[in-house]
């Protein structure tokens, strides 16, 4: 058991005493029940955030004549991978929100998001950031949601 005063990641440079309203908190990292609660809560919060981000991206994406770019926006869960091995086999989940696919003929999503420069004509097509804005909005909302939910578990 150890006294945790600061943590990385979402609690980066934030004093847990301020967050939890205590003079620190005792956490037993070998407490399987507590770790399972935290894992489940983080999974739920991540799913809520990914689905909300998906809805925002769908709303922000510019629609052309065919609407193919909007239809290409997808959200899916990815489990396993490098983090899964680091965490000792726990089901680490990453949610991915993506736009565009080579198979559906929507290979221009990055050009819409980031803009494009044509060297031969010396012209620039301005960016229409339909992913960066929603990510910025959801980052702030998710941080507050993480604090509220984890605070409830740790009290």
C-alpha positions in Angstrom: 0.0 0.0 0.0 1.3 3.4 -0.8 0.3 7.0 -0.4 -0.5 8.4 -3.8 -0.3 12.2 -4.1 0.2 12.7 -7.9 -0.5 10.5 -10.9 0.3 10.6 -14.6 -2.0 10.4 -17.5 -5.4 12.0 -17.0 -4.4 13.2 -13.5 -1.1 14.6 -14.9 0.4 17.2 -12.5 -2.9 17.2 -10.5 -2.7 16.7 -6.8 -5.1 13.9 -5.8 -5.6 15.7 -2.5 -7.2 18.5 -4.4 -9.2 16.2 -6.6 -10.5 14.0 -3.8 -10.6 16.6 -1.1 -8.3 14.6 1.2 -4.7 14.7 2.3 -3.9 12.1 -0.2 -5.4 8.6 -0.5 -4.3 5.1 0.3 -4.5 2.7 -2.6 -3.7 -0.9 -2.5 -2.7 -1.8 -6.1 -3.1 -5.5 -5.3 -6.8 -5.0 -4.3 -8.4 -7.0 -7.2 -11.9 -5.8 -6.4 -10.9 -2.1 -6.5 -8.8 -2.5 -9.7 -11.7 -4.4 -11.3 -14.0 -1.5 -10.4 -11.6 1.1 -11.9 -11.1 -1.0 -15.0 -14.8 -1.4 -15.6 -15.4 2.3 -15.0 -12.6 3.4 -17.4 -14.1 1.0 -20.0 -17.5 2.5 -19.6 -16.2 6.1 -19.7 -14.1 5.3 -22.8 -17.1 3.8 -24.6 -19.3 6.8 -23.8 -16.6 9.2 -25.0 -15.9 7.3 -28.2 -19.6 7.2 -29.1 -20.0 10.9 -28.3 -17.0 11.8 -30.4 -18.3 9.7 -33.2 -21.6 11.7 -33.1 -19.7 15.0 -33.1 -17.5 14.0 -36.0 -20.5 12.8 -38.0 -22.1 16.2 -37.4 -19.0 18.2 -38.3 -17.9 16.3 -41.5 -18.5 18.3 -44.6 -21.0 16.6 -47.0 -20.3 16.8 -50.7 -22.4 15.5 -53.6 -22.3 11.9 -52.6 -22.0 12.0 -48.8 -19.4 9.3 -49.0 -17.1 10.9 -46.5 -19.8 11.1 -43.8 -20.8 7.5 -44.5 -17.1 6.4 -44.1 -16.9 7.7 -40.5 -16.9 4.7 -38.1 -16.2 3.9 -34.5 -14.9 0.5 -33.3 -13.3 -1.1 -30.4 -9.8 -2.6 -30.5 -8.6 -5.0 -27.8 -5.2 -6.5 -27.1 -2.0 -5.3 -28.6 1.0 -3.9 -26.9 -0.8 -2.4 -23.9 -2.6 -5.7 -23.3 0.7 -7.4 -22.8 2.0 -4.7 -20.5 -1.0 -4.9 -18.4 -0.5 -8.6 -17.8 -3.4 -9.8 -20.0 -6.1 -7.4 -18.8 -8.5 -6.5 -21.6 -7.1 -3.1 -22.6 -9.5 -1.4 -24.9 -8.9 1.4 -27.4 -11.7 3.0 -29.2 -11.0 4.2 -32.7 -12.9 6.8 -34.6 -11.9 6.9 -38.2 -12.9 8.6 -41.4 -12.2 7.4 -44.9 -11.3 4.1 -46.3 -9.5 3.0 -49.5 -12.0 0.2 -50.1 -15.0 2.5 -50.3 -13.3 5.1 -52.5 -12.9 7.6 -49.7 -9.2 8.1 -49.7 -9.3 11.9 -49.3 -10.4 12.2 -45.7 -6.9 13.3 -44.6 -6.8 16.0 -47.3 -10.1 17.4 -46.1 -9.0 17.3 -42.5 -5.5 18.8 -43.0 -5.9 20.7 -46.3 -3.7 20.1 -49.4 -1.0 21.9 -51.3 -0.6 21.4 -55.0 3.0 22.0 -55.9 2.6 22.1 -59.7 -0.1 24.9 -59.6 1.1 26.5 -56.4 -2.4 26.4 -54.9 -3.6 25.4 -51.5 -6.9 23.9 -50.6 -7.8 25.0 -47.0 -8.4 22.4 -44.3 -11.9 21.7 -42.9 -11.0 20.1 -39.6 -13.9 17.8 -38.8 -12.0 15.6 -36.4 -9.7 17.9 -34.5 -12.5 20.2 -33.2 -14.6 17.4 -31.8 -11.5 15.8 -30.2 -10.7 19.1 -28.6 -14.3 19.4 -27.2 -14.4 15.8 -26.0 -11.0 15.9 -24.3 -12.3 18.6 -21.9 -15.6 16.8 -21.3 -13.9 13.4 -20.8 -11.4 14.8 -18.3 -14.3 16.1 -16.2 -16.2 12.8 -16.5 -13.1 10.8 -15.5 -12.6 12.9 -12.4 -16.2 12.6 -11.3 -16.5 8.9 -11.9 -13.1 7.9 -10.4 -13.7 10.3 -7.4 -16.9 8.4 -6.7 -15.1 5.0 -6.8 -12.2 6.1 -4.6 -14.2 7.7 -1.9 
